[in-house]
Amino acid sequence: MEKELLRKWHTLPDEKRQEALDFVQFLITKTPQKAKPLQSALGLCSDLPITLKAEAIDEARQELWSQFPREDF
């Protein structure tokens, strides 16, 4: 198909070649591009030098929930 396209391309006058090029560019812009797959939050942060220990997580949980009004239940 490429050889056929090039053969026909060479038979066109210069102004028609420009039109053909413009049309190809138009087709490229109208062709939907494949979307990049989304990364999870864990994947986005995977290169960060963060290390959390279970003790630090437990401490943060206790601090957060210590102010929770338990009597409202």
mmCIF file of the N, C-alpha and C atoms, coordinates in Angstrom:
data_MODEL
# 
_entry.id   MODEL 
# 
loop_
_atom_site.group_PDB 
_atom_site.id 
_atom_site.type_symbol 
_atom_site.label_atom_id 
_atom_site.label_alt_id 
_atom_site.label_comp_id 
_atom_site.label_asym_id 
_atom_site.label_entity_id 
_atom_site.label_seq_id 
_atom_site.pdbx_PDB_ins_code 
_atom_site.Cartn_x 
_atom_site.Cartn_y 
_atom_site.Cartn_z 
_atom_site.occupancy 
_atom_site.B_iso_or_equiv 
_atom_site.pdbx_formal_charge 
_atom_site.auth_seq_id 
_atom_site.auth_comp_id 
_atom_site.auth_asym_id 
_atom_site.auth_atom_id 
_atom_site.pdbx_PDB_model_num 
ATOM 1   N N  . MET A 1 1  ? 0.819   -1.183 0.000   1.00 0.00 ? 1  MET A N  1 
ATOM 2   C CA . MET A 1 1  ? 0.000   0.000  0.000   1.00 0.00 ? 1  MET A CA 1 
ATOM 3   C C  . MET A 1 1  ? 0.877   1.266  0.000   1.00 0.00 ? 1  MET A C  1 
ATOM 4   N N  . GLU A 1 2  ? 1.975   1.215  0.732   1.00 0.00 ? 2  GLU A N  1 
ATOM 5   C CA . GLU A 1 2  ? 2.864   2.383  0.782   1.00 0.00 ? 2  GLU A CA 1 
ATOM 6   C C  . GLU A 1 2  ? 3.483   2.675  -0.587  1.00 0.00 ? 2  GLU A C  1 
ATOM 7   N N  . LYS A 1 3  ? 3.897   1.613  -1.271  1.00 0.00 ? 3  LYS A N  1 
ATOM 8   C CA . LYS A 1 3  ? 4.497   1.804  -2.597  1.00 0.00 ? 3  LYS A CA 1 
ATOM 9   C C  . LYS A 1 3  ? 3.488   2.423  -3.562  1.00 0.00 ? 3  LYS A C  1 
ATOM 10  N N  . GLU A 1 4  ? 2.246   1.957  -3.496  1.00 0.00 ? 4  GLU A N  1 
ATOM 11  C CA . GLU A 1 4  ? 1.190   2.496  -4.352  1.00 0.00 ? 4  GLU A CA 1 
ATOM 12  C C  . GLU A 1 4  ? 0.939   3.964  -4.025  1.00 0.00 ? 4  GLU A C  1 
ATOM 13  N N  . LEU A 1 5  ? 0.921   4.281  -2.757  1.00 0.00 ? 5  LEU A N  1 
ATOM 14  C CA . LEU A 1 5  ? 0.705   5.667  -2.330  1.00 0.00 ? 5  LEU A CA 1 
ATOM 15  C C  . LEU A 1 5  ? 1.837   6.567  -2.828  1.00 0.00 ? 5  LEU A C  1 
ATOM 16  N N  . LEU A 1 6  ? 3.070   6.124  -2.669  1.00 0.00 ? 6  LEU A N  1 
ATOM 17  C CA . LEU A 1 6  ? 4.207   6.919  -3.135  1.00 0.00 ? 6  LEU A CA 1 
ATOM 18  C C  . LEU A 1 6  ? 4.210   7.084  -4.658  1.00 0.00 ? 6  LEU A C  1 
ATOM 19  N N  . ARG A 1 7  ? 3.844   5.997  -5.364  1.00 0.00 ? 7  ARG A N  1 
ATOM 20  C CA . ARG A 1 7  ? 3.797   6.080  -6.823  1.00 0.00 ? 7  ARG A CA 1 
ATOM 21  C C  . ARG A 1 7  ? 2.785   7.135  -7.263  1.00 0.00 ? 7  ARG A C  1 
ATOM 22  N N  . LYS A 1 8  ? 1.622   7.126  -6.647  1.00 0.00 ? 8  LYS A N  1 
ATOM 23  C CA . LYS A 1 8  ? 0.599   8.113  -6.997  1.00 0.00 ? 8  LYS A CA 1 
ATOM 24  C C  . LYS A 1 8  ? 0.997   9.516  -6.524  1.00 0.00 ? 8  LYS A C  1 
ATOM 25  N N  . TRP A 1 9  ? 1.664   9.586  -5.397  1.00 0.00 ? 9  TRP A N  1 
ATOM 26  C CA . TRP A 1 9  ? 2.133   10.869 -4.852  1.00 0.00 ? 9  TRP A CA 1 
ATOM 27  C C  . TRP A 1 9  ? 3.039   11.578 -5.852  1.00 0.00 ? 9  TRP A C  1 
ATOM 28  N N  . HIS A 1 10 ? 3.942   10.820 -6.461  1.00 0.00 ? 10 HIS A N  1 
ATOM 29  C CA . HIS A 1 10 ? 4.903   11.399 -7.407  1.00 0.00 ? 10 HIS A CA 1 
ATOM 30  C C  . HIS A 1 10 ? 4.249   11.878 -8.704  1.00 0.00 ? 10 HIS A C  1 
ATOM 31  N N  . THR A 1 11 ? 3.037   11.427 -8.979  1.00 0.00 ? 11 THR A N  1 
ATOM 32  C CA . THR A 1 11 ? 2.352   11.887 -10.196 1.00 0.00 ? 11 THR A CA 1 
ATOM 33  C C  . THR A 1 11 ? 1.600   13.201 -9.989  1.00 0.00 ? 11 THR A C  1 
ATOM 34  N N  . LEU A 1 12 ? 1.466   13.616 -8.730  1.00 0.00 ? 12 LEU A N  1 
ATOM 35  C CA . LEU A 1 12 ? 0.700   14.835 -8.425  1.00 0.00 ? 12 LEU A CA 1 
ATOM 36  C C  . LEU A 1 12 ? 1.532   16.097 -8.617  1.00 0.00 ? 12 LEU A C  1 
ATOM 37  N N  . PRO A 1 13 ? 0.899   17.197 -9.038  1.00 0.00 ? 13 PRO A N  1 
ATOM 38  C CA . PRO A 1 13 ? 1.601   18.485 -9.048  1.00 0.00 ? 13 PRO A CA 1 
ATOM 39  C C  . PRO A 1 13 ? 1.816   18.956 -7.600  1.00 0.00 ? 13 PRO A C  1 
ATOM 40  N N  . ASP A 1 14 ? 2.726   19.910 -7.423  1.00 0.00 ? 14 ASP A N  1 
ATOM 41  C CA . ASP A 1 14 ? 3.111   20.359 -6.078  1.00 0.00 ? 14 ASP A CA 1 
ATOM 42  C C  . ASP A 1 14 ? 1.932   20.824 -5.231  1.00 0.00 ? 14 ASP A C  1 
ATOM 43  N N  . GLU A 1 15 ? 1.005   21.607 -5.815  1.00 0.00 ? 15 GLU A N  1 
ATOM 44  C CA . GLU A 1 15 ? -0.111  22.121 -5.010  1.00 0.00 ? 15 GLU A CA 1 
ATOM 45  C C  . GLU A 1 15 ? -1.031  20.981 -4.549  1.00 0.00 ? 15 GLU A C  1 
ATOM 46  N N  . LYS A 1 16 ? -1.169  19.946 -5.366  1.00 0.00 ? 16 LYS A N  1 
ATOM 47  C CA . LYS A 1 16 ? -1.986  18.798 -4.978  1.00 0.00 ? 16 LYS A CA 1 
ATOM 48  C C  . LYS A 1 16 ? -1.282  17.947 -3.919  1.00 0.00 ? 16 LYS A C  1 
ATOM 49  N N  . ARG A 1 17 ? 0.043   17.915 -3.978  1.00 0.00 ? 17 ARG A N  1 
ATOM 50  C CA . ARG A 1 17 ? 0.793   17.209 -2.933  1.00 0.00 ? 17 ARG A CA 1 
ATOM 51  C C  . ARG A 1 17 ? 0.555   17.870 -1.582  1.00 0.00 ? 17 ARG A C  1 
ATOM 52  N N  . GLN A 1 18 ? 0.546   19.209 -1.581  1.00 0.00 ? 18 GLN A N  1 
ATOM 53  C CA . GLN A 1 18 ? 0.302   19.938 -0.337  1.00 0.00 ? 18 GLN A CA 1 
ATOM 54  C C  . GLN A 1 18 ? -1.105  19.658 0.177   1.00 0.00 ? 18 GLN A C  1 
ATOM 55  N N  . GLU A 1 19 ? -2.085  19.610 -0.731  1.00 0.00 ? 19 GLU A N  1 
ATOM 56  C CA . GLU A 1 19 ? -3.457  19.289 -0.330  1.00 0.00 ? 19 GLU A CA 1 
ATOM 57  C C  . GLU A 1 19 ? -3.531  17.885 0.272   1.00 0.00 ? 19 GLU A C  1 
ATOM 58  N N  . ALA A 1 20 ? -2.826  16.951 -0.374  1.00 0.00 ? 20 ALA A N  1 
ATOM 59  C CA . ALA A 1 20 ? -2.824  15.578 0.126   1.00 0.00 ? 20 ALA A CA 1 
ATOM 60  C C  . ALA A 1 20 ? -2.182  15.519 1.511   1.00 0.00 ? 20 ALA A C  1 
ATOM 61  N N  . LEU A 1 21 ? -1.101  16.238 1.689   1.00 0.00 ? 21 LEU A N  1 
ATOM 62  C CA . LEU A 1 21 ? -0.429  16.283 2.984   1.00 0.00 ? 21 LEU A CA 1 
ATOM 63  C C  . LEU A 1 21 ? -1.344  16.894 4.047   1.00 0.00 ? 21 LEU A C  1 
ATOM 64  N N  . ASP A 1 22 ? -2.036  17.967 3.686   1.00 0.00 ? 22 ASP A N  1 
ATOM 65  C CA . ASP A 1 22 ? -2.980  18.592 4.613   1.00 0.00 ? 22 ASP A CA 1 
ATOM 66  C C  . ASP A 1 22 ? -4.101  17.624 4.988   1.00 0.00 ? 22 ASP A C  1 
ATOM 67  N N  . PHE A 1 23 ? -4.576  16.851 4.000   1.00 0.00 ? 23 PHE A N  1 
ATOM 68  C CA . PHE A 1 23 ? -5.635  15.900 4.267   1.00 0.00 ? 23 PHE A CA 1 
ATOM 69  C C  . PHE A 1 23 ? -5.159  14.786 5.201   1.00 0.00 ? 23 PHE A C  1 
ATOM 70  N N  . VAL A 1 24 ? -3.954  14.316 4.989   1.00 0.00 ? 24 VAL A N  1 
ATOM 71  C CA . VAL A 1 24 ? -3.399  13.286 5.871   1.00 0.00 ? 24 VAL A CA 1 
ATOM 72  C C  . VAL A 1 24 ? -3.293  13.833 7.298   1.00 0.00 ? 24 VAL A C  1 
ATOM 73  N N  . GLN A 1 25 ? -2.843  15.071 7.430   1.00 0.00 ? 25 GLN A N  1 
ATOM 74  C CA . GLN A 1 25 ? -2.750  15.682 8.753   1.00 0.00 ? 25 GLN A CA 1 
ATOM 75  C C  . GLN A 1 25 ? -4.139  15.787 9.391   1.00 0.00 ? 25 GLN A C  1 
ATOM 76  N N  . PHE A 1 26 ? -5.137  16.142 8.597   1.00 0.00 ? 26 PHE A N  1 
ATOM 77  C CA . PHE A 1 26 ? -6.519  16.210 9.081   1.00 0.00 ? 26 PHE A CA 1 
ATOM 78  C C  . PHE A 1 26 ? -6.973  14.833 9.582   1.00 0.00 ? 26 PHE A C  1 
ATOM 79  N N  . LEU A 1 27 ? -6.676  13.788 8.815   1.00 0.00 ? 27 LEU A N  1 
ATOM 80  C CA . LEU A 1 27 ? -7.061  12.443 9.233   1.00 0.00 ? 27 LEU A CA 1 
ATOM 81  C C  . LEU A 1 27 ? -6.393  12.043 10.540  1.00 0.00 ? 27 LEU A C  1 
ATOM 82  N N  . ILE A 1 28 ? -5.149  12.443 10.709  1.00 0.00 ? 28 ILE A N  1 
ATOM 83  C CA . ILE A 1 28 ? -4.433  12.119 11.945  1.00 0.00 ? 28 ILE A CA 1 
ATOM 84  C C  . ILE A 1 28 ? -5.096  12.794 13.140  1.00 0.00 ? 28 ILE A C  1 
ATOM 85  N N  . THR A 1 29 ? -5.486  14.058 12.975  1.00 0.00 ? 29 THR A N  1 
ATOM 86  C CA . THR A 1 29 ? -6.109  14.766 14.098  1.00 0.00 ? 29 THR A CA 1 
ATOM 87  C C  . THR A 1 29 ? -7.505  14.231 14.403  1.00 0.00 ? 29 THR A C  1 
ATOM 88  N N  . LYS A 1 30 ? -8.196  13.678 13.425  1.00 0.00 ? 30 LYS A N  1 
ATOM 89  C CA . LYS A 1 30 ? -9.543  13.146 13.643  1.00 0.00 ? 30 LYS A CA 1 
ATOM 90  C C  . LYS A 1 30 ? -9.541  11.701 14.115  1.00 0.00 ? 30 LYS A C  1 
ATOM 91  N N  . THR A 1 31 ? -8.411  11.025 14.034  1.00 0.00 ? 31 THR A N  1 
ATOM 92  C CA . THR A 1 31 ? -8.321  9.641  14.467  1.00 0.00 ? 31 THR A CA 1 
ATOM 93  C C  . THR A 1 31 ? -8.154  9.614  15.977  1.00 0.00 ? 31 THR A C  1 
ATOM 94  N N  . PRO A 1 32 ? -9.050  8.936  16.696  1.00 0.00 ? 32 PRO A N  1 
ATOM 95  C CA . PRO A 1 32 ? -8.921  8.899  18.154  1.00 0.00 ? 32 PRO A CA 1 
ATOM 96  C C  . PRO A 1 32 ? -7.635  8.190  18.563  1.00 0.00 ? 32 PRO A C  1 
ATOM 97  N N  . GLN A 1 33 ? -6.928  8.811  19.463  1.00 0.00 ? 33 GLN A N  1 
ATOM 98  C CA . GLN A 1 33 ? -5.689  8.228  19.967  1.00 0.00 ? 33 GLN A CA 1 
ATOM 99  C C  . GLN A 1 33 ? -6.021  7.323  21.143  1.00 0.00 ? 33 GLN A C  1 
ATOM 100 N N  . LYS A 1 34 ? -5.253  6.291  21.314  1.00 0.00 ? 34 LYS A N  1 
ATOM 101 C CA . LYS A 1 34 ? -5.454  5.400  22.447  1.00 0.00 ? 34 LYS A CA 1 
ATOM 102 C C  . LYS A 1 34 ? -5.062  6.145  23.720  1.00 0.00 ? 34 LYS A C  1 
ATOM 103 N N  . ALA A 1 35 ? -5.945  6.093  24.682  1.00 0.00 ? 35 ALA A N  1 
ATOM 104 C CA . ALA A 1 35 ? -5.672  6.748  25.959  1.00 0.00 ? 35 ALA A CA 1 
ATOM 105 C C  . ALA A 1 35 ? -4.651  5.927  26.733  1.00 0.00 ? 35 ALA A C  1 
ATOM 106 N N  . LYS A 1 36 ? -3.787  6.624  27.418  1.00 0.00 ? 36 LYS A N  1 
ATOM 107 C CA . LYS A 1 36 ? -2.819  5.934  28.255  1.00 0.00 ? 36 LYS A CA 1 
ATOM 108 C C  . LYS A 1 36 ? -3.563  5.327  29.443  1.00 0.00 ? 36 LYS A C  1 
ATOM 109 N N  . PRO A 1 37 ? -3.187  4.140  29.828  1.00 0.00 ? 37 PRO A N  1 
ATOM 110 C CA . PRO A 1 37 ? -3.862  3.546  30.983  1.00 0.00 ? 37 PRO A CA 1 
ATOM 111 C C  . PRO A 1 37 ? -3.582  4.357  32.242  1.00 0.00 ? 37 PRO A C  1 
ATOM 112 N N  . LEU A 1 38 ? -4.590  4.481  33.064  1.00 0.00 ? 38 LEU A N  1 
ATOM 113 C CA . LEU A 1 38 ? -4.448  5.231  34.300  1.00 0.00 ? 38 LEU A CA 1 
ATOM 114 C C  . LEU A 1 38 ? -3.681  4.410  35.315  1.00 0.00 ? 38 LEU A C  1 
ATOM 115 N N  . GLN A 1 39 ? -2.892  5.123  36.120  1.00 0.00 ? 39 GLN A N  1 
ATOM 116 C CA . GLN A 1 39 ? -2.159  4.454  37.174  1.00 0.00 ? 39 GLN A CA 1 
ATOM 117 C C  . GLN A 1 39 ? -2.925  4.579  38.481  1.00 0.00 ? 39 GLN A C  1 
ATOM 118 N N  . SER A 1 40 ? -2.757  3.598  39.323  1.00 0.00 ? 40 SER A N  1 
ATOM 119 C CA . SER A 1 40 ? -3.360  3.670  40.637  1.00 0.00 ? 40 SER A CA 1 
ATOM 120 C C  . SER A 1 40 ? -2.567  4.664  41.482  1.00 0.00 ? 40 SER A C  1 
ATOM 121 N N  . ALA A 1 41 ? -3.137  5.070  42.589  1.00 0.00 ? 41 ALA A N  1 
ATOM 122 C CA . ALA A 1 41 ? -2.438  5.986  43.488  1.00 0.00 ? 41 ALA A CA 1 
ATOM 123 C C  . ALA A 1 41 ? -1.147  5.346  43.988  1.00 0.00 ? 41 ALA A C  1 
ATOM 124 N N  . LEU A 1 42 ? -1.194  4.055  44.224  1.00 0.00 ? 42 LEU A N  1 
ATOM 125 C CA . LEU A 1 42 ? 0.003   3.348  44.665  1.00 0.00 ? 42 LEU A CA 1 
ATOM 126 C C  . LEU A 1 42 ? 1.075   3.377  43.576  1.00 0.00 ? 42 LEU A C  1 
ATOM 127 N N  . GLY A 1 43 ? 0.663   3.208  42.330  1.00 0.00 ? 43 GLY A N  1 
ATOM 128 C CA . GLY A 1 43 ? 1.612   3.249  41.224  1.00 0.00 ? 43 GLY A CA 1 
ATOM 129 C C  . GLY A 1 43 ? 2.209   4.627  41.025  1.00 0.00 ? 43 GLY A C  1 
ATOM 130 N N  . LEU A 1 44 ? 1.399   5.670  41.239  1.00 0.00 ? 44 LEU A N  1 
ATOM 131 C CA . LEU A 1 44 ? 1.897   7.035  41.091  1.00 0.00 ? 44 LEU A CA 1 
ATOM 132 C C  . LEU A 1 44 ? 2.937   7.374  42.149  1.00 0.00 ? 44 LEU A C  1 
ATOM 133 N N  . CYS A 1 45 ? 2.808   6.785  43.317  1.00 0.00 ? 45 CYS A N  1 
ATOM 134 C CA . CYS A 1 45 ? 3.705   7.086  44.433  1.00 0.00 ? 45 CYS A CA 1 
ATOM 135 C C  . CYS A 1 45 ? 4.829   6.069  44.580  1.00 0.00 ? 45 CYS A C  1 
ATOM 136 N N  . SER A 1 46 ? 4.886   5.102  43.691  1.00 0.00 ? 46 SER A N  1 
ATOM 137 C CA . SER A 1 46 ? 5.835   4.005  43.857  1.00 0.00 ? 46 SER A CA 1 
ATOM 138 C C  . SER A 1 46 ? 7.294   4.446  43.816  1.00 0.00 ? 46 SER A C  1 
ATOM 139 N N  . ASP A 1 47 ? 7.592   5.544  43.163  1.00 0.00 ? 47 ASP A N  1 
ATOM 140 C CA . ASP A 1 47 ? 8.990   5.980  43.079  1.00 0.00 ? 47 ASP A CA 1 
ATOM 141 C C  . ASP A 1 47 ? 9.385   6.916  44.220  1.00 0.00 ? 47 ASP A C  1 
ATOM 142 N N  . LEU A 1 48 ? 8.458   7.249  45.106  1.00 0.00 ? 48 LEU A N  1 
ATOM 143 C CA . LEU A 1 48 ? 8.763   8.136  46.225  1.00 0.00 ? 48 LEU A CA 1 
ATOM 144 C C  . LEU A 1 48 ? 9.403   7.338  47.364  1.00 0.00 ? 48 LEU A C  1 
ATOM 145 N N  . PRO A 1 49 ? 10.410  7.934  48.002  1.00 0.00 ? 49 PRO A N  1 
ATOM 146 C CA . PRO A 1 49 ? 11.098  7.209  49.077  1.00 0.00 ? 49 PRO A CA 1 
ATOM 147 C C  . PRO A 1 49 ? 10.333  7.285  50.407  1.00 0.00 ? 49 PRO A C  1 
ATOM 148 N N  . ILE A 1 50 ? 9.136   6.732  50.436  1.00 0.00 ? 50 ILE A N  1 
ATOM 149 C CA . ILE A 1 50 ? 8.317   6.764  51.647  1.00 0.00 ? 50 ILE A CA 1 
ATOM 150 C C  . ILE A 1 50 ? 8.261   5.361  52.224  1.00 0.00 ? 50 ILE A C  1 
ATOM 151 N N  . THR A 1 51 ? 8.595   5.272  53.501  1.00 0.00 ? 51 THR A N  1 
ATOM 152 C CA . THR A 1 51 ? 8.481   3.992  54.183  1.00 0.00 ? 51 THR A CA 1 
ATOM 153 C C  . THR A 1 51 ? 7.634   4.201  55.428  1.00 0.00 ? 51 THR A C  1 
ATOM 154 N N  . LEU A 1 52 ? 6.547   3.505  55.501  1.00 0.00 ? 52 LEU A N  1 
ATOM 155 C CA . LEU A 1 52 ? 5.664   3.580  56.663  1.00 0.00 ? 52 LEU A CA 1 
ATOM 156 C C  . LEU A 1 52 ? 5.707   2.251  57.387  1.00 0.00 ? 52 LEU A C  1 
ATOM 157 N N  . LYS A 1 53 ? 5.856   2.342  58.700  1.00 0.00 ? 53 LYS A N  1 
ATOM 158 C CA . LYS A 1 53 ? 5.849   1.131  59.511  1.00 0.00 ? 53 LYS A CA 1 
ATOM 159 C C  . LYS A 1 53 ? 4.469   0.981  60.135  1.00 0.00 ? 53 LYS A C  1 
ATOM 160 N N  . ALA A 1 54 ? 4.139   -0.215 60.469  1.00 0.00 ? 54 ALA A N  1 
ATOM 161 C CA . ALA A 1 54 ? 2.832   -0.507 61.063  1.00 0.00 ? 54 ALA A CA 1 
ATOM 162 C C  . ALA A 1 54 ? 2.620   0.314  62.333  1.00 0.00 ? 54 ALA A C  1 
ATOM 163 N N  . GLU A 1 55 ? 3.674   0.523  63.102  1.00 0.00 ? 55 GLU A N  1 
ATOM 164 C CA . GLU A 1 55 ? 3.546   1.289  64.344  1.00 0.00 ? 55 GLU A CA 1 
ATOM 165 C C  . GLU A 1 55 ? 3.146   2.742  64.049  1.00 0.00 ? 55 GLU A C  1 
ATOM 166 N N  . ALA A 1 56 ? 3.730   3.319  63.000  1.00 0.00 ? 56 ALA A N  1 
ATOM 167 C CA . ALA A 1 56 ? 3.408   4.702  62.646  1.00 0.00 ? 56 ALA A CA 1 
ATOM 168 C C  . ALA A 1 56 ? 1.960   4.814  62.174  1.00 0.00 ? 56 ALA A C  1 
ATOM 169 N N  . ILE A 1 57 ? 1.488   3.822  61.452  1.00 0.00 ? 57 ILE A N  1 
ATOM 170 C CA . ILE A 1 57 ? 0.104   3.826  60.986  1.00 0.00 ? 57 ILE A CA 1 
ATOM 171 C C  . ILE A 1 57 ? -0.846  3.689  62.172  1.00 0.00 ? 57 ILE A C  1 
ATOM 172 N N  . ASP A 1 58 ? -0.526  2.782  63.087  1.00 0.00 ? 58 ASP A N  1 
ATOM 173 C CA . ASP A 1 58 ? -1.365  2.594  64.279  1.00 0.00 ? 58 ASP A CA 1 
ATOM 174 C C  . ASP A 1 58 ? -1.418  3.866  65.115  1.00 0.00 ? 58 ASP A C  1 
ATOM 175 N N  . GLU A 1 59 ? -0.290  4.530  65.269  1.00 0.00 ? 59 GLU A N  1 
ATOM 176 C CA . GLU A 1 59 ? -0.231  5.776  66.041  1.00 0.00 ? 59 GLU A CA 1 
ATOM 177 C C  . GLU A 1 59 ? -1.093  6.859  65.391  1.00 0.00 ? 59 GLU A C  1 
ATOM 178 N N  . ALA A 1 60 ? -1.024  6.965  64.063  1.00 0.00 ? 60 ALA A N  1 
ATOM 179 C CA . ALA A 1 60 ? -1.827  7.959  63.355  1.00 0.00 ? 60 ALA A CA 1 
ATOM 180 C C  . ALA A 1 60 ? -3.317  7.644  63.487  1.00 0.00 ? 60 ALA A C  1 
ATOM 181 N N  . ARG A 1 61 ? -3.668  6.372  63.436  1.00 0.00 ? 61 ARG A N  1 
ATOM 182 C CA . ARG A 1 61 ? -5.074  5.976  63.619  1.00 0.00 ? 61 ARG A CA 1 
ATOM 183 C C  . ARG A 1 61 ? -5.584  6.341  65.009  1.00 0.00 ? 61 ARG A C  1 
ATOM 184 N N  . GLN A 1 62 ? -4.786  6.034  66.013  1.00 0.00 ? 62 GLN A N  1 
ATOM 185 C CA . GLN A 1 62 ? -5.191  6.345  67.387  1.00 0.00 ? 62 GLN A CA 1 
ATOM 186 C C  . GLN A 1 62 ? -5.390  7.845  67.563  1.00 0.00 ? 62 GLN A C  1 
ATOM 187 N N  . GLU A 1 63 ? -4.472  8.628  67.004  1.00 0.00 ? 63 GLU A N  1 
ATOM 188 C CA . GLU A 1 63 ? -4.572  10.088 67.114  1.00 0.00 ? 63 GLU A CA 1 
ATOM 189 C C  . GLU A 1 63 ? -5.821  10.595 66.400  1.00 0.00 ? 63 GLU A C  1 
ATOM 190 N N  . LEU A 1 64 ? -6.086  10.072 65.238  1.00 0.00 ? 64 LEU A N  1 
ATOM 191 C CA . LEU A 1 64 ? -7.244  10.508 64.467  1.00 0.00 ? 64 LEU A CA 1 
ATOM 192 C C  . LEU A 1 64 ? -8.549  10.151 65.169  1.00 0.00 ? 64 LEU A C  1 
ATOM 193 N N  . TRP A 1 65 ? -8.676  8.922  65.623  1.00 0.00 ? 65 TRP A N  1 
ATOM 194 C CA . TRP A 1 65 ? -9.924  8.452  66.208  1.00 0.00 ? 65 TRP A CA 1 
ATOM 195 C C  . TRP A 1 65 ? -10.099 8.865  67.669  1.00 0.00 ? 65 TRP A C  1 
ATOM 196 N N  . SER A 1 66 ? -9.064  9.371  68.321  1.00 0.00 ? 66 SER A N  1 
ATOM 197 C CA . SER A 1 66 ? -9.196  9.762  69.734  1.00 0.00 ? 66 SER A CA 1 
ATOM 198 C C  . SER A 1 66 ? -10.155 10.934 69.911  1.00 0.00 ? 66 SER A C  1 
ATOM 199 N N  . GLN A 1 67 ? -10.336 11.754 68.901  1.00 0.00 ? 67 GLN A N  1 
ATOM 200 C CA . GLN A 1 67 ? -11.226 12.906 68.985  1.00 0.00 ? 67 GLN A CA 1 
ATOM 201 C C  . GLN A 1 67 ? -12.624 12.607 68.462  1.00 0.00 ? 67 GLN A C  1 
ATOM 202 N N  . PHE A 1 68 ? -12.856 11.376 68.034  1.00 0.00 ? 68 PHE A N  1 
ATOM 203 C CA . PHE A 1 68 ? -14.150 11.026 67.456  1.00 0.00 ? 68 PHE A CA 1 
ATOM 204 C C  . PHE A 1 68 ? -15.178 10.916 68.578  1.00 0.00 ? 68 PHE A C  1 
ATOM 205 N N  . PRO A 1 69 ? -16.304 11.585 68.438  1.00 0.00 ? 69 PRO A N  1 
ATOM 206 C CA . PRO A 1 69 ? -17.321 11.560 69.503  1.00 0.00 ? 69 PRO A CA 1 
ATOM 207 C C  . PRO A 1 69 ? -18.073 10.228 69.520  1.00 0.00 ? 69 PRO A C  1 
ATOM 208 N N  . ARG A 1 70 ? -17.602 9.292  70.296  1.00 0.00 ? 70 ARG A N  1 
ATOM 209 C CA . ARG A 1 70 ? -18.185 7.968  70.363  1.00 0.00 ? 70 ARG A CA 1 
ATOM 210 C C  . ARG A 1 70 ? -19.588 7.961  70.962  1.00 0.00 ? 70 ARG A C  1 
ATOM 211 N N  . GLU A 1 71 ? -19.914 8.913  71.828  1.00 0.00 ? 71 GLU A N  1 
ATOM 212 C CA . GLU A 1 71 ? -21.225 8.919  72.464  1.00 0.00 ? 71 GLU A CA 1 
ATOM 213 C C  . GLU A 1 71 ? -22.341 9.318  71.509  1.00 0.00 ? 71 GLU A C  1 
ATOM 214 N N  . ASP A 1 72 ? -22.035 9.783  70.304  1.00 0.00 ? 72 ASP A N  1 
ATOM 215 C CA . ASP A 1 72 ? -23.056 10.168 69.341  1.00 0.00 ? 72 ASP A CA 1 
ATOM 216 C C  . ASP A 1 72 ? -23.719 8.977  68.654  1.00 0.00 ? 72 ASP A C  1 
ATOM 217 N N  . PHE A 1 73 ? -23.209 7.782  68.868  1.00 0.00 ? 73 PHE A N  1 
ATOM 218 C CA . PHE A 1 73 ? -23.764 6.615  68.199  1.00 0.00 ? 73 PHE A CA 1 
ATOM 219 C C  . PHE A 1 73 ? -25.093 6.239  68.753  1.00 0.00 ? 73 PHE A C  1 
# 
